[in-house]
Amino acid sequence: MKKDFPIFTNYPELVYLDSAATSQKPQAVISAVSEFYTTYNANIHRGIYDLSQHATGLFEEVRKKVADFIGAKRSSEIIFTSKTTESLNLVAFGWAKKHLKKGDIVVLSEMEHHANIVPWQQLKKEIGIELYYLSVNKEYNLDYKKIASLPLAMTKKIKLLSFTHVSNVLGTINSLEEIISYFKKLNPEMKICIDAAQSVPHIQIDVSKIDCDFLAFSAHKMLGPTGVGVLYAREELLENMDPLVFGGGMIRKVTKENVTWADAPDKFEGGTQNLEGVIGLGAAIEYLQKIGFETIRRHEQELIEYVIEKFAQNKDIVLFGHRDISSRLGIFSFAIEKVHPHDIAEVLNRNHIAVRAGHHCAQPLMDVLNVAGTVRASFYFYNTKSDIDRLCEGIEEVKKVFRK
């Protein structure tokens, strides 16, 4: 599939292994954004003229496309934001701040990205909620059943479970249906929020099947443009949530003294949206659907199996994560003893291999792993076994440089 991605034509030596940070863009997405600017560019919703009406139609078609893509019942349950981070902040400060009180418990996990930790810490400071973290066990899974050891009075105070579908460090795929079902038995009124930033690009999601209340993800990790996020929320929850951004387009009536909000989704989309980015997201969804998630998953599992096999042959590599290919995605965090992750990444960069090094916005998880940081190689369907071979050759170069 690399032929569909101009960056690999422009940089033929590039081995891009940082798709967990952001994916590359196929020509279909680039063309869709360009076509919007050159053919349909106008602001949406308020213009009577044809160009504005057409742009509005395209924008709202993508909302319907996103709803169908993740199994939402209504397109009005899809809110466009700027990123996953904003979507999670909207859950924290638009819903939780309004409905939770001092002493209520929000359950997170030790494998969360900072975007699903920091907003809740801030809310704890503001209204006094309590936070409980599900631990990560030695098999790199969430030990979620430990929650049952809490006193009954505490479990009844759990109002929200907010956790990641796939760890951006370990690649662990958390079993959504199993975990959600377990928590719902503890408290049927509990709300469920899923950070799906790492999973939506790789796995078909059906929000009605997994029975979540909120789900957040970004366009840029699934072939789409940067600056576009999505929040799915049940219609009845959106009706009782507050917006985060205030201004034009999200109101029904404004007087000198008061304001009445518009209905969802407009209520949460104040100001001019990232119109071309949303159009690009629509093109990305079409591209992914054309390939098919079964095809994507099958190819990626072949790569995962190959990486595990190659890494196992190198005694100097410490791999953090599952060896079971069915329980993980192609996100591999690793270390080479006594070599700093940044040094590893720099030597790999000299060989045109792009990886990420550091704590990956998951410092609590780094504490659990007892490391300051790792090197992370993350794959997408445009990667090949030859990319993995190049990575392994680069690691050998690292060992030579540092005399391992």
VEXMARSE-441899 format. One record per atom (N, C-alpha, C): residue in one letter; x, y, z. Coordinates in steps of 0.2 Angstrom, whole numbers, plus 5000, padded with zeros to 4 digits. Atoms other than C-alpha are relative to their C-alpha. Layout:
BEGIN
aXYZ;...
end
This chain:
BEGIN
m500449945000;m500050005000;m500450065000;k499649945000;k501550125001;k499950044994;k500149955006;k501250184983;k499450055001;d500649954999;d499650274990;d500250055004;f499749954995;f500750375002;f500650044997;p499449965003;p501750514994;p500650015004;i499449994996;i502950535008;i500549944999;f499650055001;f503650365004;f500350004993;t499749995007;t503950414986;t500550065001;n499649954999;n504750574992;n500649995004;y499450034995;y505850485005;y500049934999;p500050075001;p506150314998;p500449965005;e499650034994;e507450275012;e499650005006;l500449994994;l506150315025;l499749935003;v500450064997;v505650175037;v499650045006;y500449964995;y504250255047;y499749965005;l500350044995;l503850175063;l499850045006;d500349954995;d502950315073;d499350014999;s500749995001;s501150285068;s499650015006;a500449994994;a500550275086;a500050085002;a500049934999;a501050465086;a499650034995;t500449985006;t500350505069;t500149964994;s500050055006;s499950405054;s500250054994;q499949975007;q500550455036;q499350004996;k500649995003;k499250515024;k500049984993;p500150025007;p498650435008;p499950064995;q500249955005;q498450534992;q499350025000;a500849995000;a496550514993;a499850055005;v500249954995;v496550615009;v500350064999;i499749945002;i497750745003;i499650034995;s500449975006;s496750764987;s499350035003;a500749984998;a495050774997;a500150075004;v499849934996;v495850925008;v500150054994;s499849955005;s496551004992;s499350024996;e500649995004;e494850984983;e499550055003;f500549964996;f493851064997;f500350074999;y499749945001;y495051214996;y499950034993;t500049975006;t495051234978;t499350004996;t500750015003;t493151184974;t499450025004;y500649994996;y492051204989;y500150055006;n499949964993;n492851325002;n499550055001;a500449954997;a491651415012;a499849985007;n500250024993;n491051425030;n499349974999;i500650045001;i489651315034;i499450035005;h500650004996;h487851315042;h499650074999;r500449945000;r487451505040;r499950034994;g500049975007;g487751545022;g499449974996;i500550025005;i486251545010;i500249984993;y499750015007;y487351544995;y500249934999;d499950075002;d487651384985;d500649975003;l499450034998;l489451364990;l500049985007;s500050014993;s489151375008;s499549945002;q500550064999;q487651255007;q500349944998;h499650065002;h488751134998;h500549985005;a499550014995;a490151145010;a499649975007;t500450034995;t488851115024;t499849934999;g500250075001;g488150965016;g500649955000;l499450055000;l489950885014;l500249995007;f499850014993;f490350925032;f499549955004;e500550044996;e488750845039;e500049934997;e499950075003;e488950695027;e500549965004;v499550034997;v490550665036;v499849985007;r500350024994;r489650665053;r499649945000;k500450065001;k488450535047;k500549944998;k499550055002;k489950435040;k500449985006;v499750024994;v490850435057;v499549965004;a500550034996;a489250385066;a499949934997;d500150075003;d489050235054;d500749965001;f499350035000;f490950195055;f500149975007;i499950024993;i490850175074;i499449975003;g500650034998;g489050105075;g499650045005;a500449964996;a488250255083;a499350004997;k500750005002;k486350265082;k499850064996;r500249945003;r486250445077;r500650054999;s499449955001;s487450575069;s500050055005;s500049954995;s486950695082;s500449985006;e499650024995;e487950595094;e500850004999;i499349995002;i489550635085;i500250085001;i499849934999;i490450795091;i500750004997;f499349985003;f491950865081;f500450045005;t499649964996;t493350925092;t500750014996;s499449995003;s495150965089;s500549945000;k499550064999;k495950805095;k499749965006;t500350054995;t495650655107;t500150045007;t499949974994;t496350765121;t499450055002;e500649964999;e494950895119;e499449965001;s500650044999;s493650755118;s500049985007;l499950024993;l494250685135;l499850065005;n500149944996;n494250855142;n499250025000;l500749985001;l492450885136;l499649955005;v500350054995;v491950725146;v500150025007;a499849984993;a492850785161;a499650065003;f500349934997;f492250965162;f499350024997;g500749995003;g490650955151;g499549965004;w500550044997;w489850805159;w500249995008;a499850024993;a490850745175;a499950065005;k500049944995;k491050925183;k499350025001;k500749984999;k489150945181;k499649955004;h500450064997;h488550775187;h500449975006;l499650034994;l489950715200;l500050055005;k499949964994;k490150775217;k500649985004;k499550014996;k491450775231;k499949925003;g500050064997;g491950595236;g499849944994;d500150055006;d491350515219;d500649974997;i499450035003;i492550395211;i500050004993;v499950025007;v493250395194;v500649954999;v499550055001;v494250245189;v500450004994;l499550005006;l495750255177;l500449945000;s499550065000;s497150135174;s500750035000;e499349985000;e499050145175;e500350004993;m499750005006;m499250125157;m499750064996;e500349955004;e498350285152;e500550054998;h499649945003;h499050425141;h499850065005;h500249944995;h499150595151;h499450034998;a500649975002;a497650655141;a499449975004;n500550034996;n496650535151;n500149995008;i499850004993;i497450565168;i499950085002;v500049934998;v497750755169;v499350035001;p500749974999;p495950815166;p499749985007;w500350024994;w495350705180;w500450025007;q499649974994;q496750765192;q499850075001;q500349934999;q496150945189;q499350005002;l500750004997;l494350895192;l500049985007;k499950024993;k494950815208;k500150065004;k499949944997;k495650985213;k499450045001;e500549965000;e494151075208;e499449985004;i500750024997;i492650975215;i500149945005;g499850044995;g493550845226;g499849924998;i500250075002;i493150685216;i500749965002;e499550044999;e494250535220;e500249954994;l499850045005;l495350435208;l500349935002;y499850074998;y495650245208;y500449984993;y499750035006;y496950165196;y500049935000;l500050075001;l496749995189;l500849984999;s499250015001;s498549915190;s500149954994;v499750045006;v499549835176;v500449945003;n499750064997;n500049655180;n500649984996;k499450025003;k501649565175;k499949974992;e500250025007;e500749505159;e499850064996;y500249945003;y500449685154;y499350014998;n500850005001;n498549665156;n499850045006;l500349964995;l497449775167;l499749945005;d500250044994;d497149685184;d499350035002;y500649964998;y495349755184;y499649975005;k500450034995;k494549625195;k500250015007;k499849984993;k495449685210;k499550055003;i500549954997;i494149825211;i499549975004;a500550034995;a493049695219;a500249995007;s499750004993;s494149695234;s499850065004;l500249934997;l493549875238;l499449995004;p500650004996;p492249895251;p499450024996;l500649985004;l490449895244;l499850075000;a500149925000;a490250075249;a500450044995;m499649965004;m491650125239;m499849984992;t500250025007;t491150025223;t499450044998;k500649965002;k489450115224;k500150074999;k499849945002;k490350275223;k500350014993;i499750005007;i491150235206;i499550024995;k500549975005;k490250345194;k500250004993;l499750005007;l491450335179;l500649965000;l499450035001;l492650215172;l500350034993;s499749975006;s493850295159;s500649974999;f499450035001;f495150195151;f500149994993;t499850015007;t496150155135;t499849944997;h500150065003;h495650025123;h500649974998;v499350025002;v497450005117;v500550045003;s499449964997;s499050055127;s500450034995;n499649975005;n500050175117;n500749995002;v499350024998;v501650105126;v500049924999;l500050085000;l501249915127;l499749974994;g500350035005;g500149885113;g499449955002;t500550054997;t498949785125;t499350024997;i500749995002;i497249775118;i499549985006;n500450024994;n496049785133;n499349984997;s500750035003;s494449675131;s499450055003;l500549954998;l493149815131;l499449975003;e500750034998;e491549705132;e500149975007;e499850044994;e492349595146;e500050055006;i499849954994;i492949745157;i499350045001;i500649964999;i491349855154;i499549965003;s500550054997;s490249705158;s500149995008;y499850014993;y491149675174;y499950065005;f500149944996;f491049855180;f499350025001;k500749985000;k489249875175;k499649965005;k500350054995;k488849725187;k500150035007;l499949974994;l489649825201;l499550065001;n500549945000;n488549975197;n499750024994;p500350005006;p487349975183;p500050084997;e500149925002;e487250175183;e500750034998;m499349975001;m489150195181;m500050014992;k499949985007;k489650285165;k500749974998;i499350035003;i491050215153;i500250054995;c499749965005;c492250325143;c500649964998;i499550045003;i493450245131;i500550054996;d499549965004;d495050325124;d500249954995;a499950045006;a495050245107;a500550024995;a499649975005;a496450345099;a500549954997;q499650055003;q497550195097;q499749944996;s500450065003;s496250065092;s499650024994;v500549985005;v495050155080;v500449994993;p499750015006;p496450155066;p500149934998;h499850075002;h496649965067;h499549955001;i500550054998;i495149885074;i499350034999;q500749985001;q493249895069;q499750015007;i500349984993;i492349985084;i499250004999;d500850005000;d490449965087;d499850025007;v500249984993;v489950075102;v499449975002;s500650034997;s488249995103;s500149935002;k499850074998;k489049825105;k500450005006;i499550004994;i490349875118;i499650045006;d500449974995;d489049975127;d500350055004;c499749954997;c490050125131;c499650075000;d500449935000;d489350305135;d500450054996;f499649955003;f490850405128;f500649964996;l499550035004;l492150365115;l500450054997;a499649955002;a493650475110;a500549984995;f499450025004;f494850465095;f500250064996;s499749955004;s495850575083;s500049984992;a499950025007;a495850585064;a500749994998;h499350005003;h497750605062;h500349935002;k499750064999;k498150435069;k499749944995;m500350045005;m496950355056;m500050024993;l499949985007;l497650425040;l499750074999;g500349935001;g496650595042;g500550055002;p499649944998;p497250775045;p500150015007;t500049974993;t497850845061;t499550055002;g500549954998;g496750955071;g499349985000;v500750035000;v495150845071;v500049945005;g500150054995;g494550745085;g499349985000;v500750025000;v492950655088;v499849985007;l500350034994;l491850625104;l499449974998;y500750035000;y490450505103;y499750005007;a500350004994;a489250525117;a499249984999;r500850015001;r487450455120;r499650065000;e500449945001;e486150575115;e499750035007;e500349984993;e485350585133;e500650035004;l499549974996;l487050625140;l500250074997;l499849945003;l487450765128;l499550055001;e500549954998;e485750845132;e500250035007;n499849984993;n486450865150;n500750025001;m499349985000;m488250915146;m500050084999;d499949935001;d488951095146;d500650004995;p499549995005;p490051155131;p500650035004;l499449974997;l491851205134;l500250064996;v499849955005;v492051325119;v499350044999;f500649965000;f490851475119;f500150054994;g500049955005;g490451585104;g499549994995;g500550015006;g489551585087;g499949934998;g500250065003;g488651445080;g499749955005;m500250054995;m488251355097;m499550025004;i500549974996;i486851455103;i499350014996;r500749995003;r484951475100;r499850075000;k500249934999;k484751645107;k500550035005;v499649964996;v485851775115;v499750075002;t500249934998;t485251925125;t500650035004;k499549974996;k486352055135;k500149965006;e499950044994;e486051945150;e500149935000;n500150085000;n485851765145;n500149974993;v499950035006;v486151635132;v499649935001;t500350075000;t485151475127;t500449964995;w499550045005;w486251335119;w499549974995;a500350045005;a485851255103;a500049935002;d500050084999;d485451065102;d500749974998;a499550035003;a486850945100;a499949984993;p499349994998;p488050935091;p500250075000;d499849935001;d488051115087;d500250045007;k499949984993;k488051155106;k500750005002;f499350024998;f489851085107;f500550024995;e499549995006;e490551155091;e500050084999;g499949935001;g490751345094;g500550024995;g499549985004;g491651445081;g500049964994;t499950045006;t492251395064;t500449945001;q499650064999;q492751215063;q500649994995;n499450025004;n494251135055;n499649964994;l500450035005;l493151105039;l500449954996;e499650055004;e494551035028;e500249945003;g499750064997;g495150925041;g499449955001;v500650054999;v493350845044;v499949974993;i500150035007;i493250825025;i500549944999;g499550055000;g494950735026;g499949945004;l500250064996;l494350625040;l499549954996;g500550045003;g492850575029;g500449954994;a499650035005;a494150525015;a500449945003;a499650054997;a495150425027;a499649945002;i500550064998;i493650325033;i499949964994;e500150035006;e493250285015;e500649964998;y499450045002;y495050225012;y500149945004;l500050064996;l495050115027;l499549954999;q500550045001;q493450045023;q500149964993;k499950035007;k493950005005;k500549945001;i499550054999;i495449905012;i499749955004;g500350054995;g494449825026;g500449985006;f499750014994;f494849805044;f500349925001;e499850075000;e495049615042;e500749994997;t499450005004;t496349635029;t500650045004;i499549964996;i497249775040;i500349965006;r499850044994;r497249665055;r500449944999;r499650065002;r497849505046;r500750024998;h499349985002;h499349605039;h500450025006;e499749984994;e499749685055;e500249945005;q499850054996;q499749525064;q500649964998;e499450035003;e500949455052;e500750045002;l499449964998;l502149595056;l500150005007;i499950004993;i501849585075;i500449935001;e499650074999;e502349395074;e500750004998;y499350005003;y503849435064;y500450045005;v499649964995;v504449575076;v500149965006;i499850044994;i504249465091;i500549944999;e499650055002;e505149325082;e500750035000;k499349975001;k506649445077;k500250025007;f499849984993;f506649525095;f500349955004;a499850064996;a506749355103;a500749974999;q499350035003;q508349315093;q500650055003;n499549954998;n509249475101;n499950005007;k500050004993;k509649445119;k500150075003;d499949934998;d510049635121;d499450045000;i500749975000;i508249685118;i499649985006;v500650014994;v507049705133;v499450034997;l500649985003;l505349705126;l499450015005;f500649984995;f503849785136;f499449984997;g500650025003;g502249695131;g499949934998;h500250075001;h501349545126;h500449974994;r499850045005;r502049405116;r499549974996;d500650035003;d500349345111;d499750054995;i500149955005;i499949425094;i499250025000;s500749985000;s498049415097;s499850055005;s500249954994;s498149525113;s500350064999;r499649945000;r499149665106;r499950034992;l499949965007;l499349795091;l500850014999;g499349995002;g500949835083;g500450065003;i499649954996;i501649955096;i500549965004;f499450034996;f503349895103;f500450055003;s499649964996;s504149975117;s500649965002;f499450044999;f505949915120;f500550045003;a499449964998;a507549955128;a500649954999;i499450035000;i509349905126;i500450025006;e499749984993;e510249895143;e500650044999;k499549955000;k511350035147;k500150054995;v500049955006;v510950135131;v499350045001;h500549964999;h509850285133;h499550004994;p500450005005;p508250285123;p500150054994;h499949955004;h508650445115;h500649994995;d499450015004;d510350385109;d499849944995;i500250055004;i509550225102;i499650034994;a500449975005;a508350335092;a500450044995;e499649965004;e509650445086;e500449964995;v499650055004;v510750305079;v499549974995;l500550025005;l509150235071;l499850054995;n500249955005;n508750405063;n500650014995;r499450005005;r510550405055;r499949954995;n500150055005;n509950255046;n499350014997;h500749995003;h508250335041;h499449965003;i500550034996;i507250245054;i499750045005;a500349964995;a505950345063;a499649975005;v500450024994;v505450295080;v499950055005;r500249964994;r504850375096;r500449985006;a499650024994;a505950385112;a499850055005;g500249964994;g505450445129;g499549975004;h500650034996;h503950425141;h499449994997;h500650015005;h502650435127;h499450025004;c500549974997;c501550545138;c499649945005;a500250054996;a501350395150;a500449995006;q499550004994;q502450435165;q499849955006;p500150054995;p501450335178;p500149934998;l499850075002;l501650175167;l500749995000;m499350004999;m503450215166;m500349985007;d499850024993;d503550205185;d499849935001;v500250074999;v502650035184;v500549964997;l499550045003;l503949975172;l500750015002;n499349994997;n505350045182;n500550034995;v499649975004;v506050145168;v499950074999;a500249935002;a506250325163;a499750014994;g500350005007;g505750295145;g500249944996;t499850065004;t505850175131;t500050024993;v500149995007;v506050165112;v499449974998;r500650025003;r504450145103;r500049994993;a500150015007;a504250065086;a499349984999;s500750015001;s502450075080;s499849994993;f500150025007;f501749995064;f499350024998;y500649995003;y500350025052;y500049954994;f500050055006;f499749925037;f500450024994;y499549985005;y500950025026;y500749975001;n499350024999;n502449945034;n500049934998;t499850065003;t503249785028;t500549965004;k499550044996;k504349645035;k500750034998;s499349975001;s505849735026;s500150065004;d500049954995;d505449885037;d500349975007;i499850034994;i505649765052;i500849985000;d499350025001;d507249695045;d500550065001;r499649945000;r507949875043;r500150025008;l500049984992;l507449915062;l500549955003;c499550054997;c508449755067;c500750014998;e499349985002;e509949805057;e500250065003;g499849944996;g509849975065;g500249995007;i499850024993;i509849895082;i500749985001;e499450035000;e511349805078;e500550064999;e499649945000;e512149975073;e500150035007;v500049974993;v511650045090;v500549965004;k499650044996;k512549895098;k500750014999;k499349995002;k514149925088;k500250075003;v499849934998;v514150115092;v500150005008;f499950004993;f513950075111;f500349945002;r499650064999;r514949915110;r499649955005;k500450054997;k513549805116;k500349934998;
end
